[in-house]
Amino acid sequence: MKGIIIYKGKYGATLQYADWLGDALGLPVFPAGDERPSAFAVADYVIMGSSIYIGKLQLGEWMLNNEALLLDKKLFFFVVCGTPLNERAKLEQYIEKNVPLLIRQRCSFHFLPGRLVFKKLSWTDRLLLRIGAWLGKKKGETIVMQDYDEVKEAHLQSLINTVRDQCRIPSVSIDKDMLKQPVK
Ligand SMILES: Cc1cc2nc3c(=O)[nH]c(=O)nc-3n(C[C@H](O)[C@H](O)[C@H](O)COP(=O)(O)O)c2cc1C
């Protein structure tokens, strides 16, 4: 089965996970909107990745624009976020609000802890985060404002195992440099 990884993030956490996944599964990785149409069209399965900002998935618009094509394929989705992973109800709400029902029904979701480096944020994101934290406090929610970095390759293991199981990918690693060498 052929696969492809398509992601959208802002400050590198989603990109980092997408690259690790690409290496582990031997799949091409594309930022959303820059995917090679031929690679997308022939893919049997798609692993989508997105971070989340003020309750909205970065990949939301791309998903809507490509819904018809996606519904032909096996789907996996990793969401990179600041919400603690034990806040399951909140995480599931993000999916309900952002992912069209037909995609949701055929997709396996995985939540991955993200990264926040306050001084690297744009001024609009700093402001949004402050407003979000203020509004969240009123509702009794905690929105983390301090820097954190939980982006670790080990968090991908469950997703990697699921993809390997469902798409029959052997777990032998391929040395990509060997593929580039001419056949003698
Ligand atoms: C302005 C702002 C808003 C955010 N909103 C949310 C949110 O609603 N829910 C959440 O779980 N994480 C939220 N986060 C945390 C990001 O999803 C997290 O930092 C993620 O790692 C970003 O990944 P990226 O660098 O690939 O975009 C927010 C971060 C910022 C800076």
The ligand as a Tripos MOL2 file, in Angstrom:
@<TRIPOS>MOLECULE
LIG
   31    33     1     0     0
SMALL
NO_CHARGES

@<TRIPOS>ATOM
      1 C1         -1.7380   31.3530   20.2560 C.3       1 LIG1
      2 C2         -1.7310   29.8900   20.6130 C.ar      1 LIG1
      3 C3         -2.9320   29.2060   20.7670 C.ar      1 LIG1
      4 C4         -2.9640   27.8470   21.0900 C.ar      1 LIG1
      5 N1         -4.1680   27.2360   21.2460 N.ar      1 LIG1
      6 C5         -4.2140   25.9350   21.6120 C.ar      1 LIG1
      7 C6         -5.4620   25.2920   21.8150 C.ar      1 LIG1
      8 O1         -6.5390   25.8410   21.6340 O.2       1 LIG1
      9 N2         -5.4320   24.0090   22.2250 N.ar      1 LIG1
     10 C7         -4.2720   23.3180   22.4190 C.ar      1 LIG1
     11 O2         -4.3200   22.1570   22.8080 O.2       1 LIG1
     12 N3         -3.0740   23.9040   22.2120 N.ar      1 LIG1
     13 C8         -3.0180   25.1900   21.8090 C.ar      1 LIG1
     14 N4         -1.8010   25.7920   21.5810 N.ar      1 LIG1
     15 C9         -0.5670   25.0080   21.6960 C.3       1 LIG1
     16 C10        -0.0260   24.5600   20.2970 C.3       1 LIG1
     17 O3         -0.9280   23.7110   19.6570 O.3       1 LIG1
     18 C11         1.3250   23.8660   20.5020 C.3       1 LIG1
     19 O4          2.2570   24.8470   20.9010 O.3       1 LIG1
     20 C12         1.8460   23.1140   19.2820 C.3       1 LIG1
     21 O5          3.0070   22.4100   19.6390 O.3       1 LIG1
     22 C13         2.1890   24.0200   18.1230 C.3       1 LIG1
     23 O6          2.7160   23.2400   17.0720 O.3       1 LIG1
     24 P1          3.3430   23.8840   15.7540 P.3       1 LIG1
     25 O7          4.6390   24.5190   16.1430 O.co2     1 LIG1
     26 O8          3.5450   22.7500   14.8100 O.co2     1 LIG1
     27 O9          2.3320   24.8570   15.2250 O.co2     1 LIG1
     28 C14        -1.7460   27.1460   21.2670 C.ar      1 LIG1
     29 C15        -0.5300   27.8440   21.0940 C.ar      1 LIG1
     30 C16        -0.5150   29.1840   20.7760 C.ar      1 LIG1
     31 C17         0.8020   29.8740   20.5940 C.3       1 LIG1
@<TRIPOS>BOND
     1     1     2 1
     2     2     3 ar
     3     2    30 ar
     4     3     4 ar
     5     4     5 ar
     6     4    28 ar
     7     5     6 ar
     8     6     7 ar
     9     6    13 1
    10     7     8 2
    11     7     9 ar
    12     9    10 ar
    13    10    11 2
    14    10    12 ar
    15    12    13 ar
    16    13    14 ar
    17    14    15 1
    18    14    28 ar
    19    15    16 1
    20    16    17 1
    21    16    18 1
    22    18    19 1
    23    18    20 1
    24    20    21 1
    25    20    22 1
    26    22    23 1
    27    23    24 1
    28    24    25 2
    29    24    26 1
    30    24    27 1
    31    28    29 ar
    32    29    30 ar
    33    30    31 1
@<TRIPOS>SUBSTRUCTURE
     1 LIG1         1 GROUP 0 **** ****
